[in-house]
């Protein structure tokens, strides 16, 4: 009998166990779930008062939103949860929430962790163990040997990791050796207001600020082996040439043409248009019908470039850390 270990008894882990049992009913599988916490739920955790178990508070997700993009694909899951009384339509509005047309909100009368518990029940005999904190994973004789903080290692034919990515990256053993050949990468983009406010700052001063924000958003990330801070002074066009002509002819003979996303819009399609327009410019696209001689008139040409670009093109600045 094949042994399957699912690390993490949250929504992903519990649903994985239920689907394995549902989709492979004839295959002899021993499904085991380990979670480092004292109970099931993960980020769908429900806390109960020690004085009255009926007094509950959802510490993770407060409600579930079904969006139109997933309505058909996940219809069977919602129907199952509604039929078992796990979900109930939320009729009251959520203050401050902008609802996408066709979206529906649901609440859990028995607490948000009841979704996880429902799927654990559906897993039909899966063994669930709490306070099992996985620390290392080794490949031993075609099987995975999984170590935890306390107790002896155990071997499994299949291991499914459903814990947060930062926790996966902290695991030791053969899983580290295999992934370190390439190394995971994290890329952080700043917002436009941040880039504008720190435009003239040295990258050495901006980098610690970005890393501090990253630590707040994703605490527990492993220490990186290398860091590169890149400042894109002209990262994206927010206001392009009116009517998006694709190019601007500054001079006809000899030909001087400007192209780029500043004359269309900032995406791959926007980059392709000016390439074609710059390669085959139309004489009618120039603002000055009469050719402007380069000799003795350089200042006028430069002034036209500055006026055209500064008047119509506005860029935004971003910092990128990888």
Protein Blocks (a to p, Z undefined) as FASTA:
>chain_A
ZZdddehjafklmmmmmmmmmmmmmbccddddddfbfbehijmccdddfklmklccdfbb
fbdcddfklmmmmmmmmmmmmmnomaccdfbdcehiacdehiacdddfkojklmmmmmmm
mnnopacdehiacfbdcdeehiacdddfbdcddddfbdcdfbdfklmmmpgcjklmmmmm
nopaddddddfklmmmmmmpcfklmmmmmmmmmmmmmghiacdfbdcddddfblbcfbdc
ehilopacfbfbdcdddedjklmcgcfklmmmmmmmmmmccfklpmblbacdfehplmmm
mmmmmmmmmmmpccddddddZZ
